Amino acid sequence: MGGSGSRLSKELLAEYQDLTFLTKQEILLSMYVVSAPHLVDNEQQARSGNEHTGTPIAERANGSPLSARAHRRFCELLPQEQQSVEASLRAQVSFERILSLPELKANPFKERICRVFSTSPTRDRLSFEDFLDLLSVFSDTATPDIKSHYAFRIFDFDDDGTLNREDLSQLVNCLTGESEDTRLSASEMKQLIDNILEESDIDRDGTINLSEFQHVISRSPDFASSFKIVL
């Protein structure tokens, strides 16, 4: 794959496999593509494949070069001096830069998504590992259980492990918007949250825990397909 700076160590490769739903082949493909961009410098070349194998590059690695796309997009947010493979894997990007991506900009939960996946002490920046983990969870490869687990964490605005009335109120406001035209009145909000708790709060403790949330989500066949971000 070129010089030693473009190679992944066995330990880092294993760590990426543990952190994401990507296979070793997919991760190595991403580094190969990053290190040799001239091989896939346009869509036509990516689809046309390699003259020796006859296999389109975009169809290798189980047909999902997610990590390659993720690395390209992550590098676009970095200054030029940090865009090498080695430097980019150590870099962190501010939420402000991450949220400039069109795929996230319109998402009503964009700040919560970034905060949940951030591993920085201040939880206001994303490393490439964080970014890849985020996209992995929002990919078609992630299981419904994993998707519902992270959805629960995103909706748990106060990070206390349950969805209480305040969390549900913030969730609804994110979905409806908080303008005068769209925001629910206090009585409408109370009625809606009462209905949500009546439907979801199995143990009647006034909150929704993870297992109760996943039970509700399991009855929503469209959840997994809608809980995704596509680069």
Accessible surface in RSA format (square Angstrom, percent):
REM  Atomic radii and reference values for relative SASA: ProtOr
REM  Chains: A
REM  Algorithm: Lee & Richards
REM  Probe-radius: 1.40
REM  Slices: 20
REM RES _ NUM      All-atoms   Total-Side   Main-Chain    Non-polar    All polar
REM                ABS   REL    ABS   REL    ABS   REL    ABS   REL    ABS   REL
RES MET A   1    75.47  39.1  29.63  19.6  45.85 109.2  37.79  32.1  37.68  49.9
RES GLY A   2    54.61  67.3   0.00   N/A  54.61  67.3  39.94 109.6  14.67  32.8
RES GLY A   3    54.02  66.6   0.00   N/A  54.02  66.6  40.05 109.9  13.97  31.3
RES SER A   4    91.33  77.2  74.45  99.4  16.88  38.9  39.74  84.6  51.59  72.3
RES GLY A   5    38.07  47.0   0.00   N/A  38.07  47.0  27.76  76.2  10.31  23.1
RES SER A   6    15.92  13.4  14.19  18.9   1.73   4.0  14.61  31.1   1.31   1.8
RES ARG A   7   140.68  59.1 121.19  61.8  19.49  46.4  46.61  63.7  94.07  57.0
RES LEU A   8    22.54  12.6   0.96   0.7  21.58  54.3   1.49   1.0  21.05  56.6
RES SER A   9    59.02  49.9  43.65  58.3  15.37  35.4  46.56  99.1  12.46  17.5
RES LYS A  10   177.78  86.7 169.44 104.0   8.34  19.8 112.50 101.3  65.28  69.5
RES GLU A  11   132.99  76.4 122.84  92.9  10.16  24.2  73.62 142.4  59.37  48.5
RES LEU A  12    44.18  24.6  42.05  30.1   2.13   5.4  43.76  30.7   0.42   1.1
RES LEU A  13    18.09  10.1  18.09  12.9   0.00   0.0  18.09  12.7   0.00   0.0
RES ALA A  14    50.04  46.0  47.53  73.4   2.51   5.7  49.22  69.3   0.82   2.2
RES GLU A  15    78.49  45.1  73.99  56.0   4.49  10.7  26.16  50.6  52.32  42.7
RES TYR A  16     1.68   0.8   1.68   1.0   0.00   0.0   1.13   0.8   0.56   0.7
RES GLN A  17    64.65  36.2  52.94  38.7  11.71  27.9  11.47  24.4  53.17  40.3
RES ASP A  18   126.21  88.4  91.45  91.0  34.76  82.2  29.53  69.5  96.68  96.4
RES LEU A  19    69.36  38.6  57.50  41.1  11.86  29.8  60.52  42.5   8.84  23.8
RES THR A  20    11.14   7.9   0.96   1.0  10.18  24.3   1.83   2.5   9.31  14.1
RES PHE A  21    64.68  32.4  49.38  30.6  15.30  39.8  57.11  34.6   7.57  21.7
RES LEU A  22    10.05   5.6   2.44   1.7   7.62  19.1   2.98   2.1   7.08  19.0
RES THR A  23    54.66  38.9  50.83  51.5   3.83   9.1  54.53  73.2   0.13   0.2
RES LYS A  24   105.98  51.7 104.39  64.1   1.59   3.8  47.65  42.9  58.34  62.1
RES GLN A  25   103.85  58.1  97.65  71.4   6.20  14.8  37.66  80.2  66.19  50.2
RES GLU A  26     7.95   4.6   7.82   5.9   0.13   0.3   0.01   0.0   7.94   6.5
RES ILE A  27     1.22   0.7   1.22   0.9   0.00   0.0   1.22   0.9   0.00   0.0
RES LEU A  28    65.62  36.5  64.63  46.2   0.99   2.5  64.88  45.6   0.74   2.0
RES LEU A  29    16.20   9.0  11.58   8.3   4.62  11.6  15.87  11.1   0.33   0.9
RES SER A  30     0.53   0.4   0.35   0.5   0.18   0.4   0.17   0.4   0.37   0.5
RES MET A  31     0.98   0.5   0.98   0.6   0.00   0.0   0.98   0.8   0.00   0.0
RES TYR A  32    87.92  41.0  87.90  50.0   0.02   0.1  56.37  42.4  31.56  38.9
RES VAL A  33     4.30   2.8   3.99   3.6   0.31   0.7   3.99   3.5   0.31   0.8
RES VAL A  34    28.52  18.8  12.18  11.0  16.33  39.4  16.37  14.2  12.15  33.0
RES SER A  35    36.96  31.2   3.18   4.2  33.78  77.8  10.17  21.7  26.79  37.5
RES ALA A  36    14.89  13.7  14.54  22.4   0.35   0.8  14.89  21.0   0.00   0.0
RES PRO A  37    76.57  55.8  75.74  69.0   0.83   3.0  76.05  62.8   0.52   3.2
RES HIS A  38   120.95  66.1 112.20  78.0   8.75  22.4  85.76  88.4  35.19  41.0
RES LEU A  39    51.52  28.7  48.99  35.1   2.52   6.3  49.06  34.5   2.46   6.6
RES VAL A  40    20.28  13.3   6.46   5.8  13.82  33.3   6.46   5.6  13.82  37.5
RES ASP A  41    92.36  64.7  57.51  57.2  34.85  82.4  30.89  72.7  61.47  61.3
RES ASN A  42    79.09  54.5  68.06  65.8  11.03  26.6  39.75  95.7  39.34  38.0
RES GLU A  43   129.42  74.3 122.87  93.0   6.54  15.6  52.23 101.0  77.19  63.0
RES GLN A  44   135.47  75.8 132.69  97.0   2.78   6.6  35.96  76.5  99.51  75.5
RES GLN A  45    70.15  39.2  67.05  49.0   3.10   7.4  22.63  48.2  47.52  36.0
RES ALA A  46    18.19  16.7  18.19  28.1   0.00   0.0  18.19  25.6   0.00   0.0
RES ARG A  47   147.12  61.8 135.26  68.9  11.86  28.2  66.87  91.4  80.25  48.6
RES SER A  48    79.95  67.6  42.71  57.0  37.24  85.8  46.13  98.2  33.82  47.4
RES GLY A  49    18.40  22.7   0.00   N/A  18.40  22.7   0.30   0.8  18.10  40.5
RES ASN A  50    53.54  36.9  46.49  44.9   7.05  17.0   6.17  14.9  47.37  45.8
RES GLU A  51   160.06  91.9 115.68  87.5  44.38 105.7  54.49 105.4 105.57  86.2
RES HIS A  52   158.25  86.5 121.34  84.3  36.91  94.4  83.60  86.2  74.65  86.9
RES THR A  53    88.27  62.8  56.27  57.0  32.00  76.3  63.75  85.6  24.53  37.1
RES GLY A  54    60.78  75.0   0.00   N/A  60.78  75.0  33.24  91.2  27.54  61.7
RES THR A  55    49.53  35.2  47.67  48.3   1.86   4.4  26.16  35.1  23.37  35.3
RES PRO A  56    27.23  19.8  27.23  24.8   0.00   0.0  27.23  22.5   0.00   0.0
RES ILE A  57    17.78  10.1  17.78  13.2   0.00   0.0  17.78  12.8   0.00   0.0
RES ALA A  58    39.62  36.4  33.45  51.6   6.17  14.0  35.05  49.4   4.57  12.1
RES GLU A  59   112.51  64.6  97.38  73.7  15.13  36.0  33.54  64.9  78.97  64.5
RES ARG A  60    62.98  26.4  57.26  29.2   5.72  13.6  34.00  46.5  28.98  17.6
RES ALA A  61     2.65   2.4   0.40   0.6   2.25   5.1   0.40   0.6   2.25   6.0
RES ASN A  62   115.98  80.0  75.13  72.6  40.85  98.4  33.45  80.5  82.53  79.8
RES GLY A  63    43.69  53.9   0.00   N/A  43.69  53.9  16.90  46.4  26.79  60.0
RES SER A  64    32.09  27.1  30.05  40.1   2.04   4.7  20.28  43.2  11.81  16.5
RES PRO A  65    22.01  16.0  21.64  19.7   0.37   1.3  22.01  18.2   0.00   0.0
RES LEU A  66     9.14   5.1   9.14   6.5   0.00   0.0   9.14   6.4   0.00   0.0
RES SER A  67     0.99   0.8   0.99   1.3   0.00   0.0   0.99   2.1   0.00   0.0
RES ALA A  68     1.68   1.5   1.68   2.6   0.00   0.0   1.68   2.4   0.00   0.0
RES ARG A  69    76.46  32.1  75.07  38.3   1.39   3.3  40.50  55.3  35.97  21.8
RES ALA A  70     0.00   0.0   0.00   0.0   0.00   0.0   0.00   0.0   0.00   0.0
RES HIS A  71     1.74   1.0   1.74   1.2   0.00   0.0   0.53   0.6   1.21   1.4
RES ARG A  72    93.04  39.1  87.68  44.7   5.36  12.8  53.74  73.4  39.30  23.8
RES ARG A  73    47.15  19.8  47.15  24.0   0.00   0.0  16.73  22.9  30.41  18.4
RES PHE A  74     0.00   0.0   0.00   0.0   0.00   0.0   0.00   0.0   0.00   0.0
RES CYS A  75    14.47  10.9  14.31  16.0   0.16   0.4  12.00  30.4   2.47   2.7
RES GLU A  76   106.94  61.4  83.24  63.0  23.70  56.4  44.04  85.2  62.89  51.3
RES LEU A  77    15.97   8.9   9.54   6.8   6.43  16.2   9.54   6.7   6.43  17.3
RES LEU A  78     9.51   5.3   2.08   1.5   7.42  18.7   3.03   2.1   6.48  17.4
RES PRO A  79    66.61  48.5  53.30  48.6  13.31  48.4  65.86  54.4   0.74   4.6
RES GLN A  80   144.42  80.8 130.72  95.5  13.70  32.6  59.29 126.2  85.13  64.6
RES GLU A  81   137.46  78.9 106.23  80.4  31.22  74.3  67.09 129.8  70.36  57.4
RES GLN A  82    63.01  35.2  63.01  46.0   0.00   0.0  11.54  24.6  51.47  39.0
RES GLN A  83    61.20  34.2  47.30  34.6  13.90  33.1   9.97  21.2  51.23  38.9
RES SER A  84    65.96  55.7  51.45  68.7  14.51  33.4  53.46 113.9  12.50  17.5
RES VAL A  85    14.51   9.5  11.02  10.0   3.49   8.4  11.02   9.6   3.49   9.5
RES GLU A  86    94.65  54.3  90.42  68.4   4.23  10.1  30.73  59.4  63.93  52.2
RES ALA A  87    17.95  16.5  15.19  23.4   2.76   6.3  15.70  22.1   2.24   5.9
RES SER A  88     0.00   0.0   0.00   0.0   0.00   0.0   0.00   0.0   0.00   0.0
RES LEU A  89    29.95  16.7  14.04  10.0  15.90  40.0  14.04   9.9  15.90  42.8
RES ARG A  90   168.25  70.6 137.73  70.2  30.52  72.7  76.16 104.1  92.09  55.8
RES ALA A  91     5.47   5.0   0.00   0.0   5.47  12.4   5.47   7.7   0.00   0.0
RES GLN A  92    70.49  39.4  56.21  41.1  14.28  34.0  14.31  30.5  56.18  42.6
RES VAL A  93     4.38   2.9   1.81   1.6   2.57   6.2   4.38   3.8   0.00   0.0
RES SER A  94    29.98  25.3  28.64  38.2   1.34   3.1  23.36  49.7   6.62   9.3
RES PHE A  95    32.20  16.1  31.40  19.4   0.80   2.1  31.40  19.0   0.80   2.3
RES GLU A  96   145.80  83.7 130.51  98.7  15.29  36.4  50.94  98.5  94.86  77.4
RES ARG A  97   107.99  45.3 107.55  54.8   0.45   1.1  40.50  55.4  67.49  40.9
RES ILE A  98     0.00   0.0   0.00   0.0   0.00   0.0   0.00   0.0   0.00   0.0
RES LEU A  99    27.44  15.3  23.17  16.6   4.27  10.7  23.61  16.6   3.83  10.3
RES SER A 100    48.54  41.0  35.26  47.1  13.27  30.6  33.93  72.3  14.60  20.5
RES LEU A 101     7.64   4.3   7.00   5.0   0.65   1.6   7.64   5.4   0.00   0.0
RES PRO A 102    95.53  69.6  79.70  72.7  15.83  57.5  82.70  68.3  12.83  79.7
RES GLU A 103    51.39  29.5  27.14  20.5  24.25  57.7  23.42  45.3  27.97  22.8
RES LEU A 104     3.30   1.8   3.30   2.4   0.00   0.0   3.30   2.3   0.00   0.0
RES LYS A 105   119.43  58.3 113.58  69.7   5.85  13.9  62.58  56.3  56.85  60.6
RES ALA A 106    93.39  85.9  63.36  97.8  30.03  68.3  73.40 103.4  19.98  52.9
RES ASN A 107    36.77  25.4  31.04  30.0   5.72  13.8   6.66  16.0  30.11  29.1
RES PRO A 108    61.83  45.1  42.64  38.9  19.19  69.7  52.02  42.9   9.81  61.0
RES PHE A 109    21.78  10.9  19.92  12.3   1.85   4.8  21.78  13.2   0.00   0.0
RES LYS A 110    50.53  24.7  50.53  31.0   0.00   0.0  19.56  17.6  30.97  33.0
RES GLU A 111    94.85  54.5  92.96  70.3   1.89   4.5  53.18 102.9  41.67  34.0
RES ARG A 112    20.25   8.5  19.47   9.9   0.77   1.8  17.60  24.0   2.65   1.6
RES ILE A 113     3.21   1.8   3.21   2.4   0.00   0.0   3.21   2.3   0.00   0.0
RES CYS A 114     0.00   0.0   0.00   0.0   0.00   0.0   0.00   0.0   0.00   0.0
RES ARG A 115    91.81  38.5  91.80  46.8   0.01   0.0  20.50  28.0  71.31  43.2
RES VAL A 116     9.46   6.2   1.78   1.6   7.68  18.5   1.78   1.5   7.68  20.8
RES PHE A 117     7.96   4.0   1.11   0.7   6.85  17.8   4.84   2.9   3.12   8.9
RES SER A 118     9.76   8.3   0.00   0.0   9.76  22.5   0.00   0.0   9.76  13.7
RES THR A 119   108.45  77.1  77.13  78.2  31.32  74.7  70.39  94.5  38.06  57.5
RES SER A 120     6.13   5.2   2.00   2.7   4.13   9.5   3.37   7.2   2.76   3.9
RES PRO A 121   139.39 101.6  98.93  90.2  40.46 147.1 112.29  92.7  27.10 168.4
RES THR A 122    96.80  68.8  75.32  76.4  21.48  51.2  75.72 101.7  21.08  31.9
RES ARG A 123    62.65  26.3  61.16  31.2   1.49   3.5  30.22  41.3  32.42  19.6
RES ASP A 124    66.71  46.7  64.23  63.9   2.48   5.9  25.89  60.9  40.82  40.7
RES ARG A 125    91.48  38.4  91.48  46.6   0.00   0.0  22.10  30.2  69.38  42.0
RES LEU A 126     0.00   0.0   0.00   0.0   0.00   0.0   0.00   0.0   0.00   0.0
RES SER A 127    17.90  15.1  17.90  23.9   0.00   0.0  14.67  31.2   3.22   4.5
RES PHE A 128     0.95   0.5   0.95   0.6   0.00   0.0   0.95   0.6   0.00   0.0
RES GLU A 129    41.73  24.0  39.85  30.1   1.88   4.5  10.35  20.0  31.38  25.6
RES ASP A 130     5.51   3.9   4.26   4.2   1.25   3.0   1.25   2.9   4.26   4.2
RES PHE A 131     1.10   0.5   1.10   0.7   0.00   0.0   1.10   0.7   0.00   0.0
RES LEU A 132     0.96   0.5   0.96   0.7   0.00   0.0   0.96   0.7   0.00   0.0
RES ASP A 133    24.54  17.2  24.54  24.4   0.00   0.0   1.57   3.7  22.98  22.9
RES LEU A 134     0.14   0.1   0.14   0.1   0.00   0.0   0.14   0.1   0.00   0.0
RES LEU A 135     3.09   1.7   2.62   1.9   0.47   1.2   2.62   1.8   0.47   1.3
RES SER A 136     0.43   0.4   0.28   0.4   0.15   0.3   0.15   0.3   0.28   0.4
RES VAL A 137     1.24   0.8   1.24   1.1   0.00   0.0   1.24   1.1   0.00   0.0
RES PHE A 138     6.49   3.2   6.49   4.0   0.00   0.0   6.49   3.9   0.00   0.0
RES SER A 139    16.22  13.7  11.20  14.9   5.02  11.6  15.47  33.0   0.75   1.0
RES ASP A 140   113.75  79.7  82.96  82.6  30.79  72.8  38.16  89.8  75.58  75.4
RES THR A 141    76.51  54.4  53.76  54.5  22.76  54.2  45.89  61.6  30.63  46.3
RES ALA A 142     5.91   5.4   0.00   0.0   5.91  13.4   0.00   0.0   5.91  15.7
RES THR A 143    68.12  48.4  65.04  65.9   3.08   7.3  65.09  87.4   3.03   4.6
RES PRO A 144    81.24  59.2  80.31  73.2   0.93   3.4  80.64  66.6   0.60   3.7
RES ASP A 145    99.42  69.6  97.55  97.1   1.87   4.4  22.76  53.6  76.66  76.4
RES ILE A 146    53.36  30.4  53.36  39.8   0.00   0.0  53.36  38.4   0.00   0.0
RES LYS A 147     2.84   1.4   2.84   1.7   0.00   0.0   2.84   2.6   0.00   0.0
RES SER A 148     2.68   2.3   2.68   3.6   0.00   0.0   1.24   2.6   1.44   2.0
RES HIS A 149    63.43  34.7  63.43  44.1   0.00   0.0  43.50  44.8  19.93  23.2
RES TYR A 150    37.44  17.5  37.44  21.3   0.00   0.0   7.20   5.4  30.24  37.3
RES ALA A 151     0.00   0.0   0.00   0.0   0.00   0.0   0.00   0.0   0.00   0.0
RES PHE A 152    10.69   5.3  10.69   6.6   0.00   0.0  10.69   6.5   0.00   0.0
RES ARG A 153    88.06  37.0  86.01  43.8   2.05   4.9  24.26  33.2  63.80  38.7
RES ILE A 154     3.10   1.8   3.10   2.3   0.00   0.0   3.10   2.2   0.00   0.0
RES PHE A 155    34.05  17.0  33.91  21.0   0.13   0.4  33.91  20.6   0.13   0.4
RES ASP A 156     7.26   5.1   7.26   7.2   0.00   0.0   0.37   0.9   6.89   6.9
RES PHE A 157    34.00  17.0  17.01  10.5  16.99  44.2  17.13  10.4  16.87  48.3
RES ASP A 158    75.30  52.7  47.97  47.7  27.33  64.6  43.25 101.8  32.04  32.0
RES ASP A 159    71.40  50.0  41.69  41.5  29.71  70.3  26.11  61.5  45.29  45.2
RES ASP A 160    80.11  56.1  46.02  45.8  34.10  80.6  37.62  88.5  42.49  42.4
RES GLY A 161    43.44  53.6   0.00   N/A  43.44  53.6  30.89  84.8  12.55  28.1
RES THR A 162    37.01  26.3  37.01  37.5   0.00   0.0  32.64  43.8   4.37   6.6
RES LEU A 163     2.10   1.2   2.10   1.5   0.00   0.0   2.10   1.5   0.00   0.0
RES ASN A 164    34.16  23.6  34.16  33.0   0.00   0.0  15.23  36.7  18.92  18.3
RES ARG A 165   105.25  44.2 103.59  52.8   1.66   3.9  58.14  79.5  47.11  28.6
RES GLU A 166   107.80  61.9 104.30  78.9   3.50   8.3  48.68  94.2  59.12  48.3
RES ASP A 167     1.08   0.8   1.04   1.0   0.04   0.1   0.41   1.0   0.67   0.7
RES LEU A 168     6.57   3.7   6.46   4.6   0.11   0.3   6.54   4.6   0.03   0.1
RES SER A 169    22.96  19.4  22.96  30.6   0.00   0.0   7.06  15.0  15.90  22.3
RES GLN A 170    66.06  36.9  64.16  46.9   1.90   4.5  16.54  35.2  49.52  37.6
RES LEU A 171    25.45  14.2  25.45  18.2   0.00   0.0  25.45  17.9   0.00   0.0
RES VAL A 172     8.00   5.3   7.85   7.1   0.15   0.4   8.00   6.9   0.00   0.0
RES ASN A 173    14.66  10.1  13.58  13.1   1.08   2.6   2.50   6.0  12.16  11.8
RES CYS A 174    40.10  30.3  23.45  26.2  16.65  39.1   8.13  20.6  31.97  34.5
RES LEU A 175   112.31  62.5  79.47  56.9  32.84  82.6  81.01  56.9  31.31  84.2
RES THR A 176    46.81  33.3  30.62  31.0  16.19  38.6  37.78  50.7   9.03  13.7
RES GLY A 177    29.67  36.6   0.00   N/A  29.67  36.6  28.78  79.0   0.89   2.0
RES GLU A 178   110.77  63.6  83.81  63.4  26.96  64.2  26.17  50.6  84.60  69.1
RES SER A 179    62.51  52.8  49.21  65.7  13.30  30.6  53.57 114.1   8.94  12.5
RES GLU A 180   174.06  99.9 146.47 110.8  27.59  65.7  65.84 127.4 108.21  88.4
RES ASP A 181   141.82  99.3 104.05 103.6  37.78  89.3  30.34  71.4 111.48 111.2
RES THR A 182    65.26  46.4  51.41  52.1  13.84  33.0  56.64  76.1   8.62  13.0
RES ARG A 183   124.07  52.1 105.58  53.8  18.48  44.0  22.55  30.8 101.52  61.5
RES LEU A 184    49.63  27.6  39.66  28.4   9.96  25.0  39.89  28.0   9.74  26.2
RES SER A 185    54.90  46.4  42.37  56.5  12.53  28.9  51.06 108.7   3.84   5.4
RES ALA A 186    91.16  83.8  69.49 107.2  21.66  49.3  78.55 110.6  12.61  33.4
RES SER A 187    81.88  69.2  69.06  92.2  12.82  29.5  53.65 114.2  28.23  39.5
RES GLU A 188    92.86  53.3  85.00  64.3   7.86  18.7  34.20  66.2  58.66  47.9
RES MET A 189    20.45  10.6  20.45  13.5   0.00   0.0  20.45  17.4   0.00   0.0
RES LYS A 190   125.02  61.0 121.37  74.5   3.65   8.7  92.80  83.5  32.22  34.3
RES GLN A 191   103.69  58.0 102.22  74.7   1.48   3.5  41.89  89.2  61.81  46.9
RES LEU A 192    64.82  36.1  63.06  45.1   1.76   4.4  64.54  45.3   0.28   0.7
RES ILE A 193     6.41   3.6   6.41   4.8   0.00   0.0   6.41   4.6   0.00   0.0
RES ASP A 194    39.46  27.6  33.66  33.5   5.80  13.7  20.54  48.3  18.93  18.9
RES ASN A 195    75.39  52.0  70.00  67.6   5.39  13.0  22.03  53.0  53.35  51.6
RES ILE A 196    47.71  27.1  43.35  32.3   4.36  10.5  47.69  34.3   0.02   0.1
RES LEU A 197    15.06   8.4  14.73  10.5   0.34   0.8  15.06  10.6   0.00   0.0
RES GLU A 198   118.77  68.2 107.96  81.7  10.81  25.7  45.12  87.3  73.64  60.1
RES GLU A 199   105.98  60.8  87.45  66.2  18.52  44.1  34.10  66.0  71.88  58.7
RES SER A 200     7.29   6.2   6.88   9.2   0.40   0.9   1.19   2.5   6.09   8.5
RES ASP A 201     5.57   3.9   4.97   5.0   0.60   1.4   0.65   1.5   4.92   4.9
RES ILE A 202   106.77  60.8  85.74  63.9  21.03  50.7  91.10  65.6  15.67  42.5
RES ASP A 203    80.87  56.6  51.88  51.6  28.99  68.5  43.16 101.6  37.71  37.6
RES ARG A 204   141.45  59.4 113.66  57.9  27.80  66.2  64.71  88.4  76.74  46.5
RES ASP A 205    86.73  60.8  53.51  53.3  33.23  78.6  39.25  92.4  47.49  47.4
RES GLY A 206    36.47  45.0   0.00   N/A  36.47  45.0  28.68  78.7   7.78  17.4
RES THR A 207    27.69  19.7  27.59  28.0   0.09   0.2  25.62  34.4   2.07   3.1
RES ILE A 208     4.48   2.5   4.48   3.3   0.00   0.0   4.48   3.2   0.00   0.0
RES ASN A 209    45.47  31.4  45.19  43.7   0.28   0.7  20.05  48.3  25.42  24.6
RES LEU A 210    56.01  31.2  54.47  39.0   1.54   3.9  54.47  38.3   1.54   4.2
RES SER A 211    77.00  65.1  66.60  88.9  10.40  24.0  50.30 107.1  26.70  37.4
RES GLU A 212     7.08   4.1   6.49   4.9   0.59   1.4   5.53  10.7   1.55   1.3
RES PHE A 213    19.16   9.6  18.77  11.6   0.38   1.0  19.16  11.6   0.00   0.0
RES GLN A 214    47.70  26.7  43.45  31.8   4.25  10.1  13.03  27.7  34.67  26.3
RES HIS A 215    91.35  49.9  84.66  58.8   6.69  17.1  55.29  57.0  36.06  42.0
RES VAL A 216    41.53  27.3  39.49  35.8   2.03   4.9  39.49  34.3   2.03   5.5
RES ILE A 217    29.14  16.6  27.55  20.5   1.59   3.8  27.64  19.9   1.50   4.1
RES SER A 218    87.05  73.6  46.13  61.6  40.92  94.3  49.08 104.5  37.97  53.2
RES ARG A 219   130.55  54.8 100.85  51.4  29.70  70.7  67.72  92.5  62.83  38.1
RES SER A 220    48.49  41.0  39.62  52.9   8.87  20.4  21.20  45.1  27.29  38.2
RES PRO A 221   124.53  90.8  89.22  81.3  35.32 128.4 101.99  84.2  22.54 140.1
RES ASP A 222   100.93  70.7 100.86 100.4   0.07   0.2  27.37  64.4  73.56  73.4
RES PHE A 223    25.37  12.7  21.91  13.6   3.46   9.0  25.34  15.4   0.02   0.1
RES ALA A 224    31.17  28.7  28.21  43.5   2.96   6.7  28.46  40.1   2.72   7.2
RES SER A 225    65.72  55.5  56.09  74.9   9.63  22.2  47.50 101.1  18.22  25.5
RES SER A 226    84.73  71.6  52.74  70.4  31.99  73.7  48.21 102.7  36.52  51.2
RES PHE A 227    24.52  12.3  20.00  12.4   4.52  11.8  24.52  14.9   0.00   0.0
RES LYS A 228    87.32  42.6  66.83  41.0  20.49  48.8  28.53  25.7  58.79  62.6
RES ILE A 229    15.59   8.9   5.27   3.9  10.32  24.9   9.39   6.8   6.19  16.8
RES VAL A 230    98.60  64.9  80.57  72.9  18.03  43.4  83.17  72.3  15.43  41.8
RES LEU A 231    38.67  21.5   2.90   2.1  35.77  89.9  19.94  14.0  18.73  50.4
END  Absolute sums over single chains surface
CHAIN  1 A    12559.9      10161.6       2398.3       6887.7       5672.2
END  Absolute sums over all chains
TOTAL         12559.9      10161.6       2398.3       6887.7       5672.2
